[in-house]
Amino acid sequence: MNELPYFAVLAQRHAWAEREYARLHADIVEARLTARARAQENSARKRAWVRDRVGGLVRPTPPAPYCARAAARPARPAGVVR
């Protein structure tokens, strides 16, 4: 990856450097895509493992807090402040 900027300058002048630059760039893109796919597979595997272990534990969601003052006010859009 460190050679890429140097080859970019040479690629403007020489055909062989242009081909080498394109090859290196393609290798970098392929390596990034492979690493991303591998990371997604690993995280999916970890999520499945945790879901299998903790699947029976379901926590109820707490009820929303009630505010009598807010419930007494009508919902209306904010007016223009002058």
DRENKOL-205646 format. One record per atom (N, C-alpha, C): residue number from 1; x, y, z; residue in three letters; chain; atom name. Coordinates in Angstrom, 2 decimals. Last residue first. Layout:
NUM | X | Y | Z | ala | A | CA
...
! end
This chain:
82 | -42.13 | 35.89 | 17.95 | arg | A | N
82 | -41.86 | 37.25 | 17.48 | arg | A | CA
82 | -41.17 | 38.05 | 18.52 | arg | A | C
81 | -42.21 | 32.62 | 16.80 | val | A | N
81 | -41.84 | 33.46 | 17.92 | val | A | CA
81 | -41.49 | 34.84 | 17.37 | val | A | C
80 | -44.84 | 30.75 | 15.51 | val | A | N
80 | -43.72 | 31.63 | 15.19 | val | A | CA
80 | -43.46 | 32.54 | 16.39 | val | A | C
79 | -45.63 | 27.67 | 17.31 | gly | A | N
79 | -45.93 | 28.88 | 16.55 | gly | A | CA
79 | -44.67 | 29.68 | 16.28 | gly | A | C
78 | -45.48 | 24.19 | 17.02 | ala | A | N
78 | -44.94 | 25.40 | 17.63 | ala | A | CA
78 | -45.23 | 26.58 | 16.72 | ala | A | C
77 | -48.53 | 22.29 | 16.81 | pro | A | N
77 | -47.21 | 22.69 | 16.30 | pro | A | CA
77 | -46.78 | 24.00 | 16.94 | pro | A | C
76 | -49.86 | 20.54 | 19.64 | arg | A | N
76 | -50.02 | 21.50 | 18.54 | arg | A | CA
76 | -48.62 | 21.90 | 18.06 | arg | A | C
75 | -51.67 | 18.62 | 21.77 | ala | A | N
75 | -50.48 | 18.58 | 20.92 | ala | A | CA
75 | -50.72 | 19.53 | 19.77 | ala | A | C
74 | -52.88 | 20.06 | 24.80 | pro | A | N
74 | -53.11 | 19.55 | 23.45 | pro | A | CA
74 | -51.81 | 19.58 | 22.65 | pro | A | C
73 | -52.14 | 18.95 | 28.09 | arg | A | N
73 | -51.92 | 19.92 | 27.03 | arg | A | CA
73 | -52.25 | 19.30 | 25.67 | arg | A | C
72 | -52.39 | 16.73 | 29.71 | ala | A | N
72 | -53.47 | 17.71 | 29.73 | ala | A | CA
72 | -53.34 | 18.74 | 28.61 | ala | A | C
71 | -50.03 | 15.34 | 29.46 | ala | A | N
71 | -51.23 | 14.74 | 28.90 | ala | A | CA
71 | -52.38 | 15.73 | 28.84 | ala | A | C
70 | -48.29 | 16.98 | 30.86 | ala | A | N
70 | -48.11 | 16.85 | 29.42 | ala | A | CA
70 | -49.34 | 16.25 | 28.77 | ala | A | C
69 | -49.35 | 16.57 | 33.44 | arg | A | N
69 | -49.33 | 17.91 | 32.88 | arg | A | CA
69 | -49.17 | 17.87 | 31.36 | arg | A | C
68 | -48.99 | 13.83 | 33.88 | ala | A | N
68 | -50.34 | 14.37 | 33.82 | ala | A | CA
68 | -50.36 | 15.75 | 33.17 | ala | A | C
67 | -47.01 | 11.53 | 32.47 | cys | A | N
67 | -46.93 | 12.90 | 32.97 | cys | A | CA
67 | -48.30 | 13.53 | 32.78 | cys | A | C
66 | -45.63 | 8.36 | 32.86 | tyr | A | N
66 | -46.84 | 9.14 | 32.62 | tyr | A | CA
66 | -46.67 | 10.52 | 33.23 | tyr | A | C
65 | -43.11 | 6.45 | 31.17 | pro | A | N
65 | -43.53 | 7.28 | 32.30 | pro | A | CA
65 | -44.72 | 8.15 | 31.91 | pro | A | C
64 | -43.83 | 3.29 | 29.75 | ala | A | N
64 | -43.44 | 4.67 | 29.55 | ala | A | CA
64 | -43.91 | 5.51 | 30.73 | ala | A | C
63 | -42.75 | 0.28 | 31.38 | pro | A | N
63 | -43.79 | 1.14 | 30.82 | pro | A | CA
63 | -43.27 | 2.58 | 30.70 | pro | A | C
62 | -39.89 | -1.63 | 30.31 | pro | A | N
62 | -40.60 | -0.87 | 31.33 | pro | A | CA
62 | -41.66 | 0.02 | 30.69 | pro | A | C
61 | -40.04 | -4.75 | 28.72 | thr | A | N
61 | -39.72 | -3.33 | 28.60 | thr | A | CA
61 | -40.51 | -2.57 | 29.66 | thr | A | C
60 | -38.73 | -7.75 | 30.14 | pro | A | N
60 | -39.87 | -6.92 | 29.73 | pro | A | CA
60 | -39.45 | -5.45 | 29.65 | pro | A | C
59 | -36.26 | -9.77 | 28.72 | arg | A | N
59 | -36.55 | -8.76 | 29.73 | arg | A | CA
59 | -37.74 | -7.93 | 29.26 | arg | A | C
58 | -35.69 | -13.08 | 28.36 | val | A | N
58 | -36.36 | -11.95 | 27.74 | val | A | CA
58 | -36.73 | -10.96 | 28.84 | val | A | C
57 | -33.71 | -15.65 | 27.94 | leu | A | N
57 | -33.82 | -14.51 | 28.85 | leu | A | CA
57 | -34.43 | -13.33 | 28.11 | leu | A | C
56 | -33.32 | -17.54 | 25.99 | gly | A | N
56 | -34.45 | -17.70 | 26.89 | gly | A | CA
56 | -34.68 | -16.53 | 27.82 | gly | A | C
55 | -30.93 | -16.75 | 24.63 | gly | A | N
55 | -32.23 | -16.70 | 23.96 | gly | A | CA
55 | -33.41 | -16.79 | 24.89 | gly | A | C
54 | -28.36 | -16.86 | 25.33 | val | A | N
54 | -29.18 | -15.94 | 26.09 | val | A | CA
54 | -30.61 | -15.89 | 25.54 | val | A | C
53 | -27.19 | -18.73 | 23.59 | arg | A | N
53 | -26.94 | -18.82 | 25.02 | arg | A | CA
53 | -27.96 | -18.02 | 25.83 | arg | A | C
52 | -28.05 | -17.96 | 21.04 | asp | A | N
52 | -28.31 | -19.31 | 21.51 | asp | A | CA
52 | -28.18 | -19.41 | 23.02 | asp | A | C
51 | -27.06 | -15.34 | 20.94 | arg | A | N
51 | -28.50 | -15.54 | 20.87 | arg | A | CA
51 | -28.86 | -16.95 | 21.35 | arg | A | C
50 | -24.31 | -15.88 | 20.95 | val | A | N
50 | -24.91 | -15.17 | 22.09 | val | A | CA
50 | -26.42 | -15.39 | 22.11 | val | A | C
49 | -24.13 | -17.18 | 18.45 | trp | A | N
49 | -23.70 | -17.87 | 19.67 | trp | A | CA
49 | -24.35 | -17.22 | 20.89 | trp | A | C
48 | -25.00 | -15.19 | 16.72 | ala | A | N
48 | -25.76 | -16.43 | 16.80 | ala | A | CA
48 | -25.41 | -17.18 | 18.08 | ala | A | C
47 | -22.96 | -13.30 | 17.08 | arg | A | N
47 | -24.33 | -12.96 | 17.44 | arg | A | CA
47 | -25.19 | -14.21 | 17.60 | arg | A | C
46 | -20.78 | -14.78 | 16.07 | lys | A | N
46 | -20.80 | -14.39 | 17.48 | lys | A | CA
46 | -22.21 | -14.03 | 17.93 | lys | A | C
45 | -21.54 | -15.00 | 13.38 | arg | A | N
45 | -21.33 | -16.21 | 14.17 | arg | A | CA
45 | -21.39 | -15.89 | 15.66 | arg | A | C
44 | -21.56 | -12.33 | 12.66 | ala | A | N
44 | -22.81 | -13.09 | 12.59 | ala | A | CA
44 | -22.70 | -14.37 | 13.42 | ala | A | C
43 | -18.86 | -11.73 | 12.97 | ser | A | N
43 | -19.83 | -11.08 | 13.85 | ser | A | CA
43 | -21.17 | -11.80 | 13.81 | ser | A | C
42 | -17.77 | -13.39 | 10.95 | asn | A | N
42 | -17.39 | -13.58 | 12.35 | asn | A | CA
42 | -18.41 | -12.94 | 13.29 | asn | A | C
41 | -18.95 | -12.27 | 8.66 | glu | A | N
41 | -19.20 | -13.67 | 9.00 | glu | A | CA
41 | -18.89 | -13.93 | 10.48 | glu | A | C
40 | -17.85 | -9.69 | 8.74 | gln | A | N
40 | -19.30 | -9.86 | 8.84 | gln | A | CA
40 | -19.66 | -11.30 | 9.21 | gln | A | C
39 | -15.14 | -10.29 | 8.43 | ala | A | N
39 | -15.59 | -9.65 | 9.67 | ala | A | CA
39 | -17.10 | -9.80 | 9.84 | ala | A | C
38 | -15.17 | -11.33 | 5.83 | arg | A | N
38 | -14.75 | -12.18 | 6.94 | arg | A | CA
38 | -15.22 | -11.61 | 8.27 | arg | A | C
37 | -15.94 | -9.06 | 4.39 | ala | A | N
37 | -16.80 | -10.26 | 4.38 | ala | A | CA
37 | -16.45 | -11.18 | 5.54 | ala | A | C
36 | -13.74 | -7.39 | 4.93 | arg | A | N
36 | -15.08 | -6.99 | 5.33 | arg | A | CA
36 | -16.02 | -8.19 | 5.39 | arg | A | C
35 | -11.66 | -8.84 | 3.74 | ala | A | N
35 | -11.63 | -8.58 | 5.19 | ala | A | CA
35 | -13.01 | -8.19 | 5.69 | ala | A | C
34 | -12.48 | -8.75 | 1.06 | thr | A | N
34 | -12.35 | -10.04 | 1.75 | thr | A | CA
34 | -12.36 | -9.85 | 3.26 | thr | A | C
33 | -12.34 | -6.01 | 0.58 | leu | A | N
33 | -13.62 | -6.70 | 0.46 | leu | A | CA
33 | -13.59 | -8.05 | 1.17 | leu | A | C
32 | -9.59 | -5.58 | 0.97 | arg | A | N
32 | -10.58 | -4.90 | 1.82 | arg | A | CA
32 | -11.92 | -5.60 | 1.78 | arg | A | C
31 | -8.51 | -7.15 | -1.08 | ala | A | N
31 | -8.18 | -7.46 | 0.31 | ala | A | CA
31 | -9.18 | -6.81 | 1.26 | ala | A | C
30 | -9.53 | -5.82 | -3.34 | glu | A | N
30 | -9.91 | -7.22 | -3.08 | glu | A | CA
30 | -9.64 | -7.59 | -1.63 | glu | A | C
29 | -8.21 | -3.38 | -3.09 | val | A | N
29 | -9.67 | -3.42 | -3.04 | val | A | CA
29 | -10.15 | -4.82 | -2.72 | val | A | C
28 | -5.54 | -4.24 | -3.38 | ile | A | N
28 | -5.98 | -3.58 | -2.15 | ile | A | CA
28 | -7.49 | -3.64 | -2.01 | ile | A | C
27 | -5.57 | -5.29 | -5.98 | asp | A | N
27 | -5.24 | -6.15 | -4.84 | asp | A | CA
27 | -5.71 | -5.55 | -3.53 | asp | A | C
26 | -6.13 | -2.98 | -7.44 | ala | A | N
26 | -7.10 | -4.09 | -7.44 | ala | A | CA
26 | -6.84 | -5.04 | -6.28 | ala | A | C
25 | -3.77 | -1.57 | -6.95 | his | A | N
25 | -5.05 | -1.02 | -6.49 | his | A | CA
25 | -6.11 | -2.11 | -6.44 | his | A | C
24 | -1.91 | -3.22 | -8.22 | leu | A | N
24 | -1.83 | -2.99 | -6.78 | leu | A | CA
24 | -3.14 | -2.46 | -6.22 | leu | A | C
23 | -2.84 | -2.99 | -10.88 | arg | A | N
23 | -2.79 | -4.29 | -10.21 | arg | A | CA
23 | -2.75 | -4.13 | -8.70 | arg | A | C
22 | -2.54 | -0.26 | -11.38 | ala | A | N
22 | -3.87 | -0.86 | -11.46 | ala | A | CA
22 | -3.90 | -2.21 | -10.74 | ala | A | C
21 | 0.25 | -0.08 | -11.11 | tyr | A | N
21 | -0.63 | 0.71 | -10.24 | tyr | A | CA
21 | -2.03 | 0.10 | -10.22 | tyr | A | C
20 | 1.04 | -1.68 | -13.25 | glu | A | N
20 | 1.40 | -2.07 | -11.89 | glu | A | CA
20 | 0.51 | -1.35 | -10.87 | glu | A | C
19 | 0.08 | -0.17 | -15.43 | arg | A | N
19 | -0.42 | -1.54 | -15.20 | arg | A | CA
19 | -0.15 | -1.99 | -13.77 | arg | A | C
18 | 1.61 | 2.13 | -15.04 | glu | A | N
18 | 0.15 | 2.23 | -15.02 | glu | A | CA
18 | -0.47 | 0.86 | -14.77 | glu | A | C
17 | 4.14 | 1.16 | -15.40 | ala | A | N
17 | 3.77 | 1.64 | -14.07 | ala | A | CA
17 | 2.26 | 1.78 | -13.95 | ala | A | C
16 | 4.06 | 0.60 | -18.11 | trp | A | N
16 | 4.26 | -0.51 | -17.17 | trp | A | CA
16 | 3.86 | -0.09 | -15.76 | trp | A | C
15 | 3.75 | 3.17 | -19.21 | ala | A | N
15 | 2.66 | 2.20 | -19.35 | ala | A | CA
15 | 2.82 | 1.06 | -18.36 | ala | A | C
14 | 4.60 | 6.20 | -17.58 | his | A | N
14 | 5.00 | 4.91 | -18.15 | his | A | CA
14 | 3.84 | 3.94 | -18.16 | his | A | C
13 | 3.46 | 8.57 | -16.54 | arg | A | N
13 | 4.52 | 8.64 | -17.55 | arg | A | CA
13 | 4.78 | 7.32 | -18.26 | arg | A | C
12 | 1.59 | 8.10 | -14.65 | gln | A | N
12 | 1.29 | 9.16 | -15.60 | gln | A | CA
12 | 2.29 | 9.19 | -16.75 | gln | A | C
11 | 2.75 | 6.28 | -13.05 | ala | A | N
11 | 1.73 | 5.80 | -13.96 | ala | A | CA
11 | 1.35 | 6.86 | -14.98 | ala | A | C
10 | 4.37 | 7.71 | -11.33 | leu | A | N
10 | 4.99 | 7.02 | -12.47 | leu | A | CA
10 | 3.95 | 6.60 | -13.50 | leu | A | C
9 | 2.38 | 8.52 | -9.53 | val | A | N
9 | 3.16 | 9.53 | -10.26 | val | A | CA
9 | 3.79 | 8.89 | -11.49 | val | A | C
8 | 1.52 | 6.03 | -8.63 | ala | A | N
8 | 0.56 | 6.94 | -9.25 | ala | A | CA
8 | 1.27 | 8.02 | -10.06 | ala | A | C
7 | 3.68 | 4.91 | -7.39 | phe | A | N
7 | 3.30 | 4.38 | -8.69 | phe | A | CA
7 | 2.29 | 5.29 | -9.38 | phe | A | C
6 | 3.60 | 6.40 | -5.06 | tyr | A | N
6 | 4.75 | 6.53 | -5.94 | tyr | A | CA
6 | 4.43 | 6.02 | -7.34 | tyr | A | C
5 | 1.17 | 5.57 | -3.85 | pro | A | N
5 | 1.35 | 6.97 | -4.28 | pro | A | CA
5 | 2.52 | 7.16 | -5.24 | pro | A | C
4 | 1.76 | 2.68 | -3.52 | leu | A | N
4 | 0.69 | 3.19 | -4.37 | leu | A | CA
4 | 0.87 | 4.65 | -4.76 | leu | A | C
3 | 3.51 | 1.75 | -1.67 | glu | A | N
3 | 4.03 | 2.01 | -3.01 | glu | A | CA
3 | 3.01 | 2.71 | -3.89 | glu | A | C
2 | 2.05 | 1.18 | 0.57 | asn | A | N
2 | 2.92 | 2.36 | 0.60 | asn | A | CA
2 | 3.45 | 2.72 | -0.78 | asn | A | C
1 | 0.82 | -1.18 | 0.00 | met | A | N
1 | 0.00 | 0.00 | 0.00 | met | A | CA
1 | 0.87 | 1.25 | 0.00 | met | A | C
! end
